[in-house]
Amino acid sequence: MSADTDLRRRGAWELGLVLMLALAGCSVFPNLPVEGPDGSIAVVLSSSGEYDFFGPGVVWVLDPVGNPAGEPFVPEEAQVVQVCDASLEGWLLLVVDTDEYGLPVASRLLEWSPGRAVREVFACPDLLFSPRYAGDKRVLFLRAEGESVALWGVDRETGEADRFESGVLAFRAAGDRTAVLSADGTFSWLGEGRLPVRIAVGNEREATFLFFSSVSLALDPAGRYLAISLDDEPAVVEPQAEPVPTLYLVDLEEGRVTRIATPAISPVFAPDGERVAFVAQALDRPVQGVFVCDLATREIAPVPGSEGALWVRWGKNGLLAAIEGDQPRLVRLVDGEAADLLSRQR
């Protein structure tokens, strides 16, 4: 297949965003840390140990207080890497090979841990999105197929891959079940019936969920609540106003939706499923920060020390966030303070 034919085969949403990031010297995917079973985290950092939301680099594993654990994973010159998930065996990495223009030409799923040999789980000539472990033996991921995207799974032991559904934008796992967002805006449990929620979709939202579902969609551990950040179109048409992201909480059992905050992004549920954290900006605050909503009472409270947060994650040892500045800081939010996790890297 010629290069021109291959380019025509890609969807406009994919090419536009990937080309924009490539020209800017950025990674294809957002860079978010992933917490392992022991509380350590894996994250992509620059060669000088700095964090960037889109910056390419190498994968470091840090213990809960930020000490490096072994040597990093270093991709080849024409590759970008994303940390996707963790298991007892190590970290799930998505490695994308790029051409001379920075466009993706092949993808590989790898399992890696410092001091151990890298193991290839799956490889293909297409762009992959959002790989996640599903149970003990399978990895689920999205695979670009021309103008559409399909949900696939691969057996970690045998390498056998299966195609489950086409026209998928995102998925989230809760226990043994997987919630799937289809291109028509409907949600369903994989292999089961449709869920009582549907969203309006279009080209921009398709790209948002494919590339940025990690900061726009979350499912609580029990599979009852779905948190979605969506750009709401402004009611004022003149002068022109920009769409503003609103965070919605959907109760899948009762079929109810609640608006949590505007503007708000990066929803993430607590490990106990009783609270949801997110990044928002209140009217009385000059910059955005992290807030926590109690699901039982719907009370919302700011997290001290989180001013300037870009995103938030919730792990076994509390909240992780990136704080914007001349150089973004990767921090753990504890007792009203932002403890820098990268001070030992510099």
C-alpha positions in Angstrom: 0.0 0.0 0.0 1.4 3.4 -1.0 1.9 6.2 1.5 -0.8 8.3 -0.3 -3.3 5.5 -0.2 -2.5 4.9 3.5 -3.1 8.5 4.3 -6.5 8.6 2.5 -7.5 5.5 4.5 -7.2 7.3 7.8 -10.1 9.3 9.3 -9.8 13.0 9.2 -10.2 13.2 13.0 -7.2 10.9 13.4 -4.9 12.6 10.9 -5.7 16.2 12.0 -4.9 15.7 15.7 -1.9 13.3 15.1 -0.4 15.7 12.6 -0.8 18.7 14.9 0.9 16.9 17.7 3.7 15.5 15.5 4.5 19.0 14.1 4.7 20.3 17.7 7.1 17.6 18.6 4.7 16.0 21.0 3.6 12.5 21.8 0.5 11.1 20.1 -1.1 10.4 23.5 -1.6 12.3 26.8 1.0 11.3 29.5 -0.7 10.2 32.7 1.0 8.2 35.5 -0.3 4.7 36.3 -0.2 3.3 39.8 0.9 -0.3 40.3 -0.4 -2.8 42.9 2.4 -1.9 45.4 1.7 1.9 45.2 4.6 2.7 42.8 3.9 4.7 39.7 5.1 4.6 36.1 5.2 7.8 34.1 7.0 9.1 31.0 9.6 11.8 31.8 12.1 13.7 29.7 15.8 12.8 29.7 16.3 15.4 32.4 13.5 14.0 34.6 10.8 16.6 33.8 7.1 15.9 33.3 5.0 17.1 30.3 1.4 16.3 29.4 2.4 15.6 25.8 6.1 15.3 26.1 7.9 12.2 24.6 10.5 10.6 26.8 11.4 7.4 28.7 9.3 5.5 31.3 10.4 5.7 34.9 9.0 3.7 37.8 8.9 5.7 41.1 8.2 4.4 44.5 5.4 6.1 46.6 7.7 8.9 47.6 9.3 9.4 44.2 12.5 7.4 44.4 13.4 5.7 41.1 13.0 2.0 41.0 15.5 0.5 38.6 16.5 1.7 35.1 13.9 3.3 32.8 12.4 1.9 29.6 13.9 3.8 26.7 12.1 3.7 23.4 13.9 3.8 20.1 14.4 7.2 18.3 11.4 6.9 16.0 9.1 5.6 18.8 6.8 7.2 21.3 5.6 5.3 24.4 2.6 5.6 26.7 2.1 3.9 30.1 -1.4 2.3 30.0 -2.0 0.0 32.9 -0.3 -2.2 35.6 -0.5 -5.7 36.9 1.4 -7.9 39.3 3.7 -8.8 36.4 4.6 -5.2 35.5 3.5 -2.3 33.3 1.5 -2.4 30.1 3.1 0.0 27.5 1.8 1.1 24.2 4.7 1.8 21.8 4.0 3.6 18.5 6.5 3.6 15.6 6.5 6.8 13.6 7.7 7.8 10.2 9.9 10.7 9.1 6.9 13.1 9.6 6.1 11.9 13.1 2.9 10.0 11.9 2.2 6.6 13.4 2.9 3.6 11.2 2.7 0.7 13.6 1.8 -0.1 17.2 3.0 -2.6 19.8 1.7 -3.6 23.2 4.5 -4.5 25.6 4.7 -5.8 29.2 7.7 -4.4 31.1 9.2 -4.0 34.5 12.6 -2.7 35.6 15.2 -5.4 35.6 13.0 -7.8 33.5 13.0 -8.6 29.8 10.4 -6.8 27.7 7.6 -9.1 26.5 5.5 -8.3 23.3 1.8 -8.9 23.8 0.5 -7.7 20.4 1.7 -5.8 17.3 0.0 -4.5 14.2 0.4 -1.8 11.5 -2.6 0.3 12.9 -2.9 2.9 15.5 -4.1 1.6 18.9 -5.8 3.4 21.7 -6.4 2.9 25.4 -5.0 -0.6 26.1 -6.3 -1.9 29.5 -6.0 -5.2 31.4 -9.3 -7.1 31.6 -9.1 -9.8 34.2 -6.0 -11.9 34.6 -5.5 -13.1 31.0 -6.7 -10.5 28.5 -5.8 -7.0 27.3 -8.6 -4.9 25.7 -7.7 -2.1 23.3 -9.2 0.1 20.5 -7.8 -0.4 17.0 -8.2 2.1 14.1 -9.7 0.5 11.0 -9.9 3.1 8.3 -12.8 5.5 9.1 -13.9 3.5 12.2 -12.4 2.1 15.4 -13.0 -1.4 16.8 -12.7 -2.9 20.2 -10.3 -5.8 20.3 -8.9 -8.2 23.0 -5.7 -10.2 23.1 -4.9 -13.2 25.3 -1.7 -12.4 27.2 -0.6 -16.0 27.3 -1.3 -17.2 23.8 -1.3 -13.9 21.8 -4.6 -14.8 20.2 -6.5 -11.6 19.3 -10.3 -11.2 18.9 -12.4 -8.4 17.4 -15.5 -7.7 19.6 -17.3 -4.6 18.3 -16.8 -1.9 15.6 -17.7 1.7 15.9 -16.3 2.2 19.4 -15.0 5.4 20.9 -14.0 4.3 24.5 -14.5 1.7 27.1 -14.1 1.3 30.9 -13.9 -1.8 33.0 -15.7 -2.4 36.4 -15.0 -5.8 37.9 -15.8 -8.4 35.3 -17.9 -6.1 33.1 -16.8 -3.5 30.5 -18.8 -0.5 29.6 -18.5 0.5 25.9 -19.2 3.9 24.3 -20.2 3.5 20.7 -19.9 6.0 17.9 -23.6 6.7 18.0 -23.3 7.9 21.6 -24.9 4.9 23.3 -23.3 3.0 26.2 -23.6 -0.8 26.7 -22.1 -3.6 28.7 -19.8 -5.6 26.5 -21.7 -8.8 25.5 -24.8 -7.6 27.4 -27.6 -5.0 27.0 -27.5 -1.3 26.4 -27.2 1.1 29.3 -29.7 3.9 30.0 -27.4 6.7 28.7 -26.7 8.3 25.4 -24.7 11.4 24.5 -24.5 13.6 21.4 -21.4 12.9 19.3 -19.6 14.5 16.4 -16.1 14.6 14.9 -14.7 16.7 17.7 -16.1 14.5 20.5 -15.0 11.4 18.7 -11.4 12.7 18.7 -11.8 13.7 22.4 -12.9 10.3 23.5 -10.4 8.4 21.3 -7.4 10.4 22.4 -8.4 11.9 25.7 -10.9 9.5 27.3 -8.5 9.3 30.3 -9.4 12.8 31.3 -13.1 12.8 30.1 -14.6 9.5 31.1 -14.6 7.4 34.3 -16.6 4.4 35.7 -16.8 3.7 39.4 -15.4 0.3 40.6 -18.9 -1.1 41.2 -20.1 -0.1 37.8 -23.0 2.0 39.1 -21.8 5.6 38.3 -20.4 7.0 35.1 -18.7 10.4 35.1 -18.5 12.2 31.8 -16.9 15.5 30.9 -18.5 17.0 27.7 -18.1 20.3 26.0 -21.5 22.1 26.2 -22.3 24.4 23.2 -22.9 28.0 24.5 -26.4 29.4 24.2 -25.0 32.8 23.3 -24.1 32.8 19.6 -23.0 36.5 19.3 -20.3 37.4 20.2 -18.8 33.9 19.7 -18.2 32.0 22.9 -16.1 28.8 23.3 -17.7 25.5 24.4 -17.2 24.8 28.1 -16.6 21.3 29.5 -19.3 20.2 32.0 -18.9 17.2 34.3 -22.0 15.0 34.5 -22.6 12.1 36.9 -24.9 9.3 35.5 -26.5 6.8 37.9 -26.8 3.7 35.7 -29.0 1.9 38.2 -31.6 4.7 38.6 -31.2 6.2 35.1 -30.5 9.7 36.5 -28.0 12.4 35.4 -26.6 15.1 37.7 -24.5 18.1 36.6 -21.6 18.2 39.0 -19.5 21.3 37.8 -18.7 23.6 34.9 -16.0 23.9 33.7 -14.7 20.5 34.8 -12.5 17.7 33.4 -10.5 14.7 34.5 -13.0 12.7 36.6 -11.7 9.8 38.6 -13.4 7.7 41.3 -11.9 6.8 44.6 -10.8 3.2 45.0 -13.7 2.7 47.4 -16.2 4.1 44.9 -17.7 6.6 47.4 -16.3 9.8 45.9 -15.3 11.3 42.6 -12.4 13.8 42.1 -12.1 16.2 39.2 -10.4 19.4 38.0 -12.6 22.5 37.9 -12.5 26.3 38.4 -14.9 27.9 40.9 -16.1 31.5 40.3 -14.3 32.7 43.5 -11.0 31.1 42.5 -8.4 32.6 40.1 -7.2 29.2 38.8 -8.5 25.7 38.5 -7.9 23.1 41.1 -8.9 19.6 42.3 -12.4 19.1 43.9 -13.9 16.0 45.5 -17.7 15.2 45.4 -19.2 12.8 47.9 -21.6 10.6 46.0 -23.9 10.0 48.9 -24.4 13.7 49.8 -23.3 15.4 46.6 -21.3 17.8 48.7 -18.3 19.2 46.8 -15.1 20.4 48.5 -11.8 21.8 47.1 -8.5 20.0 47.8 -6.0 22.3 49.4 -2.7 22.6 47.6 -4.1 21.7 44.2 -4.2 25.2 42.7 -3.2 25.0 39.0 -4.0 21.3 38.6 -4.1 20.0 35.0 -5.5 16.6 35.8 -6.0 14.3 38.8 -5.7 10.5 39.5 -6.8 8.6 42.6 -4.7 5.7 43.8 -4.0 3.7 46.9 -1.9 6.4 48.4 -4.3 9.3 47.6 -4.5 11.9 44.9 -1.9 12.5 42.2 -2.0 15.6 40.1 0.1 17.7 37.7 0.4 21.4 38.7 0.9 23.8 35.8 3.8 26.3 35.7 6.9 27.0 33.6 7.6 23.3 34.1 4.6 21.2 35.2 5.1 19.5 38.6 3.9 15.9 39.3 2.7 15.9 42.9 0.9 13.9 45.5 -1.8 15.8 47.4 -1.5 15.0 51.1 -2.8 17.0 54.1 -3.2 20.2 52.2 0.2 20.2 50.6 1.5 19.2 47.2 4.5 16.9 47.7 6.7 17.0 44.6 7.4 13.4 43.3 10.1 14.4 40.9 12.5 16.2 43.1 14.7 13.1 43.3 14.8 12.8 39.5 16.5 16.2 39.0 
